[in-house]
Amino acid sequence: MNEAGRRRPELRVGFDARWYNDSGVGVYVAELLRAMAALERRGFELVVYENPQNPVPQLGGREVTRVAVSALRYSLAEQLEFRRRSRLDRLDVFHSPFFAIPLGLRCPVVVTVHDLIPFLFPIYNRPKQALVKMAYRMAARHARHIIADSENTAADLQRVLAVSPERITTVHIAASPEYSSRETEIDAAKRLAAKYNIGCPYVVVSSARNWRTKNLEGALQVLQAATQKSGIKFQTVVFGSPEGIEAAGPAQRWTGLSLRQTGYLQRSDLAMLFRNAEAFVMPSLYEGFGLPILEAMSCGCPVITSNAGSLLEVAGQGAQVFDPHDITSMAVAVAGLLQNPEERRRWKAAALARAADFSWTRAAAETISVYHRVHGQAVSNRSV
């Protein structure tokens, strides 16, 4: 058969989907895989390695192969298993969606780095912090290419880990489809009241296990000041891990805020919460991307956030942005939303317009482009 008649070999990409769960990384895994599987592709196949006890839902397609891998994450067993699988499955590229990457594979490795928080904040005890940093450094050294969620994280990779810009591609992520701007549900007020004891008006804030960077205490201070400035009583709804709200101090410190803690929420309930809120306040000290503000904006919720980390990059013109320590200015912004329906409508429209700039379909296409580029470079290097 002549050169023109030869069938183009498939690009086979192994993807470590064992990270699928309810965390931000888990959302990244599920949404990126679904978007890549849905794209029309020629000569591209996904080999999805997943925990048989926790497979990625709603993932199918002619060019997707699922492989069960029971090896635990961070283990020697996973290192050996992926070395074996890379040969057995004839992988051209392997993608790790988190900083812990397999070493010694027969193919180049692409890794996604979502943030460099362990280098910037003391979020673990010293031994664990040192181990996590070492794993990041190994990923930065051994991965052929790094995908960053934001330009801010890409800059951190260059500054903190001395990664050359040629080895980094920024691919913005997006909100899941559940976070939509459909009309406010007629029975939403009843559902919120019955399920979570929430009544309108209310303002939403988020809690997290890594509470040191989320600045929940600052958010609550903002709302205390907003109560005084606006003269309007409202509930403060805190979703997410209880660790953050516990670290913010005893409940009596926040009298007047009418705190409601929901814990972790299903996406449908969190979307309903955002759609009916007066505002979402998230003055984080650092974010590698800041997915919660994009989820809120996708629901048409007015957002007040900080200019730290990647938040300004994600917020664009769709949210009110302040220094994370500027309690007074943020409180004035919250009071304005509470007092002025036209102000709420304006920021709702701005939020929706900005949210439309982000797409999992675009993220999938850009990620696949990275795979092809890395594979092409590997082939060129072998032919030299």
Sequence and secondary structure as in RCSB ss.txt:
>XXXX:A:sequence
MNEAGRRRPELRVGFDARWYNDSGVGVYVAELLRAMAALERRGFELVVYENPQNPVPQLGGREVTRVAVSALRYS
LAEQLEFRRRSRLDRLDVFHSPFFAIPLGLRCPVVVTVHDLIPFLFPIYNRPKQALVKMAYRMAARHARHIIADS
ENTAADLQRVLAVSPERITTVHIAASPEYSSRETEIDAAKRLAAKYNIGCPYVVVSSARNWRTKNLEGALQVLQA
ATQKSGIKFQTVVFGSPEGIEAAGPAQRWTGLSLRQTGYLQRSDLAMLFRNAEAFVMPSLYEGFGLPILEAMSCG
CPVITSNAGSLLEVAGQGAQVFDPHDITSMAVAVAGLLQNPEERRRWKAAALARAADFSWTRAAAETISVYHRVH
GQAVSNRSV
>XXXX:A:secstr
  GGGS    EEEEEEGGG SSSHHHHHHHHHHHHHHHS  SSEEEEEEE TTS  SS   TTEEEEE    TTS
HHHHHHHHHHHHHTT SEEEESSS    S SS EEEEE   HHHHS  S HHHHHHHHHHHHHHHHH SEEEESS
HHHHHHHHHHH   GGGEEE      TTS      TTHHHHHHHHH   SSEEEEEE TTHHHHTHHHHHHHHHH
HHHHH    EEEEEE HHHHHHT  GGGGTTS EEEEES  HHHHHHHHHT SEEEE  S  SS HHHHHHHHTT
  EEEESSTTHHHHHTTSSEEE TT HHHHHHHHHHHHH HHHHHHHHHHHHHHHTT  HHHHHHHHHHHHHHHH
HHHHHHHH 
